[in-house]
């Protein structure tokens, strides 16, 4: 038991004398920075942050410590603390315009927002911010080594925004089964297509716009049915014209046959 206590006491004494503990206690910013850099190089980012934080409080954001703030910002990023990393990179990029690290830090500022972006069902303000930051980065460094990845990440964020908008419009089609207000679904999906003409969800939106018009026509009063049937047929044409081999083709074609059959009752007029 005494031997165990001795081992624990020795370990505690060793820890108290560690470079980190010593650096935390001294009032020498240069020494703190030196130890923090050593911890940074070893990948001990959370420990490095503790020392960089002390240097920041004492020295402020000065040109003398530009290299420190670069590593300080990256320590937050590498520690996966995106909420702290993003404003750190943003401040670095505003203050140190001539920094040789600015290409990387602008990219990582955008990446911090990318990492914070929520699933499409939740609020997307950070997603919009991430898109804007990637745009700023690509404008500043159009031939960057990070160009390909930045464009891919930007597309991913953009598709998330589109997915949220598409699902919101598609919801009107779903609730139409209960409200019978398929006109609202047609308008919502049409607005989505106008807002996002190049969307990856265009085929889906065209199909559900057609589906909404199809259901609206079949549930119409007789006086409005012919016009609505013809409108639904034209929307089927729009779908196939855009994507002839759509995954919805078999279902859409069956629906078209039903529309044509219903239209026959108006051919004798």
C-alpha positions in Angstrom: 0.0 0.0 0.0 2.9 2.3 0.9 4.6 1.5 -2.4 1.4 2.4 -4.4 1.1 5.7 -2.5 4.8 6.4 -3.2 4.3 5.8 -7.0 1.2 8.1 -7.1 3.1 10.8 -5.2 6.0 10.5 -7.6 3.7 10.8 -10.6 2.0 13.8 -9.2 5.3 15.5 -8.5 6.5 14.7 -12.0 3.3 16.2 -13.5 3.6 19.3 -11.4 7.1 19.8 -12.9 6.1 19.2 -16.5 6.9 21.8 -19.1 3.2 22.6 -19.5 2.6 23.2 -15.7 5.8 25.3 -15.5 4.8 27.4 -18.6 1.3 28.0 -17.2 2.8 29.5 -14.0 5.5 31.7 -15.4 4.9 35.3 -16.7 7.2 34.9 -19.8 5.1 35.0 -23.0 8.0 33.9 -25.2 8.5 30.8 -23.0 4.8 30.0 -23.0 4.8 30.3 -26.8 7.9 28.0 -27.1 6.3 25.3 -24.9 3.0 25.7 -26.7 4.7 25.2 -30.1 6.3 22.0 -28.8 3.0 20.7 -27.7 1.5 21.7 -31.1 4.1 19.8 -33.0 3.4 16.7 -30.9 -0.3 17.0 -31.7 -1.3 18.0 -28.1 -3.6 20.7 -29.3 -5.8 21.1 -26.2 -2.7 21.6 -24.0 -1.2 24.0 -26.5 -4.4 26.1 -26.6 -4.1 26.7 -22.8 -0.8 28.4 -23.3 -1.7 30.2 -26.5 -4.7 31.6 -24.7 -2.5 33.0 -22.0 -0.2 34.7 -24.5 -3.2 36.2 -26.3 -4.5 37.7 -23.1 -1.2 39.3 -22.4 0.1 40.3 -25.8 -3.0 40.8 -27.9 -3.1 40.3 -31.6 0.2 41.8 -32.7 2.5 41.2 -35.7 5.2 39.8 -33.3 2.9 36.8 -32.6 1.5 36.2 -36.0 3.0 32.7 -36.2 1.6 32.0 -32.7 -1.9 32.9 -33.8 -1.6 30.7 -36.9 -0.9 27.7 -34.7 -3.4 28.9 -32.1 -6.2 28.9 -34.7 -5.1 25.6 -36.1 -5.0 24.0 -32.7 -8.7 24.7 -32.3 -9.4 23.3 -35.7 -7.3 20.2 -35.2 -8.9 19.7 -31.8 -12.3 19.7 -33.7 -13.4 22.8 -31.8 -15.0 24.4 -35.0 -17.0 27.0 -33.1 -13.8 28.5 -31.7 -11.7 27.9 -34.8 -14.0 29.8 -37.2 -13.8 33.2 -35.5 -10.0 32.7 -34.8 -9.3 32.1 -38.5 -11.6 35.0 -39.5 -9.7 37.4 -37.2 -6.4 36.1 -38.5 -7.4 36.6 -42.1 -8.6 40.1 -41.4 -5.4 41.2 -39.5 -2.7 39.4 -41.4 -3.4 40.1 -45.0 0.2 39.4 -46.1 0.6 36.2 -44.1 2.2 33.4 -46.1 -0.4 31.1 -44.4 -3.4 33.1 -45.5 -4.4 30.7 -48.3 -4.6 27.9 -45.9 -6.3 29.9 -43.1 -9.0 31.2 -45.5 -9.6 27.6 -46.6 -9.8 26.4 -43.0 -12.1 29.3 -42.1 -14.5 28.0 -44.7 -13.9 24.4 -43.6 -14.8 25.3 -40.0 -18.2 26.6 -41.2 -18.5 23.4 -43.3 -17.9 21.2 -40.3 -20.5 23.1 -38.3 -23.2 22.8 -41.0 -26.3 21.0 -39.6 -28.3 18.3 -41.4 -30.7 19.7 -43.9 -33.7 19.4 -41.7 -32.3 22.0 -39.2 -31.4 25.7 -39.5 -29.0 26.4 -42.3 -27.5 29.8 -41.5 -24.1 28.3 -41.0 -24.4 26.4 -44.3 -25.1 29.8 -46.1 -22.1 31.2 -44.3 -19.9 28.3 -45.4 -20.9 28.8 -49.0 -20.0 32.5 -48.8 -16.6 31.7 -47.2 -15.7 29.2 -49.9 -16.7 31.8 -52.5 -14.4 34.4 -50.8 -11.6 31.8 -50.7 -11.9 30.8 -54.3 -12.0 34.5 -55.4 -8.9 35.3 -53.4 -7.0 32.1 -54.5 -8.6 30.9 -57.8 -5.6 28.5 -58.5 -5.2 27.2 -54.9 -4.1 23.7 -54.1 -7.3 23.5 -52.2 -9.5 24.6 -55.2 -10.9 21.1 -56.1 -11.8 20.3 -52.5 -13.2 23.7 -51.9 -15.5 23.5 -54.9 -16.6 20.0 -53.8 -17.4 21.1 -50.3 -19.3 24.2 -51.6 -21.4 21.9 -53.9 -22.2 19.7 -50.9 -23.4 22.7 -48.9 -25.3 24.1 -51.8 -27.1 20.7 -52.3 -28.0 20.7 -48.7 -29.7 24.1 -49.1 -31.5 22.8 -52.2 -32.5 19.6 -50.3 -34.1 21.6 -47.6 -35.9 23.8 -50.1 -37.0 20.8 -52.2 -38.3 18.9 -49.2 -40.3 22.0 -48.1 -41.9 22.2 -51.5 -42.4 18.5 -51.7 -44.3 18.6 -48.3 -47.2 20.4 -50.0 -47.6 17.4 -52.3 -47.6 15.0 -49.3 -50.2 17.0 -47.3 -52.3 17.4 -50.4 -53.7 13.9 -49.6 -55.3 15.5 -46.6 -56.0 19.1 -47.7 -56.8 18.4 -51.4 -54.9 21.6 -52.1 -52.7 20.3 -54.9 -52.5 23.8 -56.4 -50.3 24.8 -53.5 -48.0 21.9 -54.2 -47.7 22.9 -57.9 -46.9 26.5 -57.0 -44.3 25.5 -54.3 -42.6 23.1 -56.6 -42.7 25.6 -59.5 -41.1 28.2 -57.3 -38.4 25.7 -56.2 -37.5 25.1 -59.9 -37.4 28.8 -60.6 -35.1 29.4 -57.6 -32.8 26.5 -58.3 -32.8 25.9 -62.1 -29.7 23.7 -62.0 -30.7 21.7 -58.9 -29.8 18.0 -58.6 -33.4 17.5 -57.4 -34.9 18.8 -60.7 -36.2 15.4 -61.9 -37.8 14.8 -58.5 -39.4 18.2 -58.5 -40.7 17.8 -62.0 -42.2 14.4 -61.2 -44.0 15.6 -58.0 -45.2 18.7 -59.8 -46.7 16.4 -62.4 -48.0 14.1 -59.7 -49.7 17.1 -58.0 -51.3 18.2 -61.3 -52.4 14.6 -61.9 -54.2 14.3 -58.6 -55.6 17.8 -58.9 -57.1 16.9 -62.3 -58.6 13.6 -61.2 -60.2 15.2 -58.2 -61.6 18.2 -60.0 -65.1 19.2 -60.6 -66.3 18.4 -64.1 -66.2 22.0 -65.4 -62.4 22.3 -64.6 -61.3 18.7 -65.3 -60.5 18.9 -69.0 -58.2 21.9 -68.6 -56.5 20.3 -65.7 -56.1 17.0 -67.4 -54.4 18.7 -70.3 -52.1 20.6 -68.0 -51.1 17.4 -66.2 -50.3 15.8 -69.6 -48.0 18.8 -70.5 -46.2 18.4 -67.2 -45.6 14.7 -68.0 -44.0 16.0 -71.3 -41.8 18.4 -69.3 -40.6 15.5 -67.1 -39.7 13.2 -69.9 -38.2 16.0 -72.0 -35.8 16.7 -69.1 -35.1 13.1 -68.1 -36.2 10.5 -70.6 -34.9 7.6 -68.5 -36.1 8.9 -65.1 -36.6 6.5 -62.3 -40.2 7.7 -62.2 -40.8 6.8 -65.9 -42.9 3.6 -65.5 -45.1 5.2 -62.8 -45.4 8.5 -64.8 -46.3 6.6 -68.0 -49.1 4.7 -66.1 -50.4 8.0 -64.8 -50.3 9.4 -68.3 -52.4 6.6 -69.6 -55.0 7.3 -67.0 -55.0 11.0 -68.0 -55.6 10.1 -71.6 -58.4 7.8 -70.7 -60.1 10.5 -68.7 -59.7 12.9 -71.5 -61.6 10.7 -73.9 -64.9 11.7 -72.3 -64.3 15.3 -73.6 -63.4 14.2 -77.2 -67.1 14.0 -78.2 -67.8 17.6 -77.3 
